[in-house]
Amino acid sequence: MSLLDIQPFTLDAFFAWQAEQDERYELVGGFPLLRPFAPMGHNTVVVNILSVIGRQLRGQTCRPFTANVGIETFPGQIRRPDAGIDCGSFDPEGYLAAEPVVVFEVLSPVTRDFDRLRKVEEYKRVATMRHVVVVEPKRPQVLVWSRAGEGQWQPDEIVGLDGTIRLVAVSLELPLAELYDRLTFEA
């Protein structure tokens, strides 16, 4: 194969290729980008998020999704948040959230600044997105970006296990004590 033969992936080609990989990738600028593995504390927070939102969304149209589902943040660019809420049509064979309304990014040591800055800005560009939640796994601290009227985004920082995340677009309240269940923090 010549170096001239290398071309950016289309979405269909990327998803076909991804289906045969052992690792999870995002599609950035037409090329796959490996998502790094994260420690157990990160995983515990992600599982807790999915448990809480899954329980609260039971029986509703909107449903939680994991990092196995992608979001197209730009044409041909796929990001995989740690968790999210999709309120669009359900395709059991699909790989993309149809109408992502909420995403959760749990910060990890390798990608924390990129996730906190670059990915948040990409998620805000998604027309259906109403809340972007950035979670610090090493202490009870969450930053919630919410789309207000006329597309303006407002931040709300919640600190402490007695705090609660309010996601008005999907009528959910997520107590930080439940998101950080099984984790301990230094005083």
C-alpha distance (Angstrom), angle and dihedral (degrees) to the residues before:
residue distance angle dihedral
M1 . . .
S2 3.80 . .
L3 3.79 121.1 .
L4 3.80 85.0 -122.4
D5 3.81 89.0 64.5
I6 3.81 93.3 64.5
Q7 3.81 109.1 106.8
P8 3.81 132.9 171.2
F9 3.80 115.5 -93.1
T10 3.79 121.2 -104.1
L11 3.82 113.9 -137.5
D12 3.80 92.2 -103.9
A13 3.81 92.7 48.3
F14 3.81 91.2 47.0
F15 3.82 94.0 51.4
A16 3.82 91.5 45.8
W17 3.82 90.2 50.9
Q18 3.84 92.9 42.6
A19 3.81 91.3 54.4
E20 3.82 89.0 65.0
Q21 3.82 96.6 47.9
D22 3.79 127.2 95.4
E23 3.81 93.3 -147.5
R24 3.80 130.3 58.7
Y25 3.79 119.5 -110.3
E26 3.78 138.3 -172.1
L27 3.80 120.7 -144.9
V28 3.80 110.6 -123.7
G29 3.77 121.7 175.3
G30 3.80 89.4 -16.2
F31 3.82 95.1 -54.7
P32 3.82 131.2 97.9
L33 3.79 117.7 -105.1
L34 3.81 117.2 -164.4
R35 3.80 115.5 -126.0
P36 3.80 109.5 -134.8
F37 3.77 122.7 -126.0
A38 3.80 117.0 -105.3
P39 3.83 132.5 -146.3
M40 3.81 125.6 -98.6
G41 3.82 94.6 -96.2
H42 3.81 89.3 59.3
N43 3.79 91.0 47.4
T44 3.81 92.1 48.6
V45 3.81 91.4 54.5
V46 3.84 91.4 48.1
V47 3.82 92.0 49.9
N48 3.82 90.3 47.7
I49 3.82 91.5 50.4
L50 3.80 91.7 50.7
S51 3.80 91.2 46.3
V52 3.81 94.3 51.0
I53 3.81 96.8 43.8
G54 3.81 92.3 41.4
R55 3.79 91.3 54.4
Q56 3.82 93.3 46.5
L57 3.83 94.5 45.5
R58 3.81 95.7 47.4
G59 3.81 109.7 132.8
Q60 3.82 94.5 12.1
T61 3.79 131.0 110.7
C62 3.80 93.5 -115.2
R63 3.80 116.0 74.5
P64 3.80 138.0 -174.5
F65 3.79 123.0 -107.5
T66 3.80 135.7 -166.7
A67 3.81 133.3 -135.5
N68 3.80 87.8 -82.7
V69 3.81 87.4 79.1
G70 3.78 119.4 73.6
I71 3.78 134.1 -145.9
E72 3.78 120.9 -148.4
T73 3.81 102.1 -134.2
F74 3.81 94.3 172.1
P75 3.80 127.8 9.9
G76 3.80 104.4 -70.9
Q77 3.83 94.8 4.0
I78 3.80 119.3 113.0
R79 3.79 125.6 -166.6
R80 3.79 125.0 -175.0
P81 3.81 113.3 -150.7
D82 3.80 117.1 -160.7
A83 3.80 89.9 -111.5
G84 3.77 138.7 -13.1
I85 3.77 149.2 166.7
D86 3.80 121.6 -110.0
C87 3.80 119.1 -164.9
G88 3.82 97.2 178.3
S89 3.77 133.3 93.3
F90 3.79 116.2 -52.5
D91 3.79 119.4 -120.1
P92 3.82 110.2 -179.8
E93 3.83 89.7 -162.1
G94 3.82 95.4 45.6
Y95 3.79 129.2 106.4
L96 3.81 100.0 -161.1
A97 3.80 131.4 71.8
A98 3.81 105.9 -113.1
E99 3.81 96.4 -150.7
P100 3.81 111.1 4.3
V101 3.79 109.9 -164.6
V102 3.82 102.6 166.2
V103 3.81 131.9 24.9
F104 3.79 130.3 -173.2
E105 3.79 122.2 -153.4
V106 3.79 113.2 -171.2
L107 3.78 106.8 -160.5
S108 3.80 118.5 -118.2
P109 3.80 128.9 -167.6
V110 3.81 95.8 -110.6
T111 3.81 100.4 44.0
R112 3.83 104.8 22.7
D113 3.82 98.9 116.2
F114 3.80 93.3 41.1
D115 3.82 91.7 49.0
R116 3.81 93.4 44.3
L117 3.80 94.9 49.4
R118 3.81 116.3 17.2
K119 3.80 100.9 31.5
V120 3.81 93.1 44.6
E121 3.81 89.7 55.6
E122 3.80 90.7 49.0
Y123 3.80 92.3 50.6
K124 3.81 90.6 50.2
R125 3.82 88.8 60.3
V126 3.82 92.6 60.5
A127 3.81 105.7 104.2
T128 3.83 95.6 -139.8
M129 3.81 95.9 45.3
R130 3.81 115.6 114.3
H131 3.82 104.2 163.4
V132 3.80 133.9 27.8
V133 3.80 112.6 -169.5
V134 3.82 120.5 -163.3
V135 3.79 113.2 -166.7
E136 3.81 126.2 -162.5
P137 3.83 106.1 -148.6
K138 3.83 96.7 -164.7
R139 3.80 95.5 62.4
P140 3.82 136.4 9.7
Q141 3.80 98.0 -86.6
V142 3.79 127.3 126.9
L143 3.78 133.1 176.3
V144 3.80 114.6 -154.6
W145 3.79 119.2 -166.1
S146 3.83 110.7 -162.1
R147 3.78 127.2 -173.1
A148 3.78 109.5 -124.9
G149 3.80 127.0 -170.6
E150 3.80 117.8 -44.8
G151 3.81 92.5 18.1
Q152 3.80 97.6 -69.4
W153 3.81 114.1 147.8
Q154 3.79 119.3 -139.1
P155 3.82 123.8 -164.9
D156 3.79 124.2 -139.7
E157 3.80 119.3 -175.0
I158 3.79 116.2 -156.8
V159 3.80 118.6 -166.8
G160 3.80 129.2 -177.8
L161 3.78 136.5 34.2
D162 3.80 91.1 -90.2
G163 3.82 91.2 62.5
T164 3.80 126.7 103.2
I165 3.80 131.1 -150.3
R166 3.80 111.2 -136.4
L167 3.81 115.0 -157.4
V168 3.80 102.3 -175.9
A169 3.82 95.0 179.0
V170 3.81 89.7 67.3
S171 3.83 98.4 24.3
L172 3.81 94.3 -118.0
E173 3.78 132.8 143.6
L174 3.79 116.3 -164.4
P175 3.83 116.3 -167.8
L176 3.80 111.5 -143.6
A177 3.80 88.6 -138.9
E178 3.82 87.9 66.0
L179 3.82 94.4 44.3
Y180 3.81 90.7 52.8
D181 3.81 96.4 40.0
R182 3.85 111.9 147.1
L183 3.80 93.8 18.2
T184 3.79 124.7 107.8
F185 3.80 127.3 -156.6
E186 3.78 134.7 -158.2
A187 3.78 113.9 -111.5
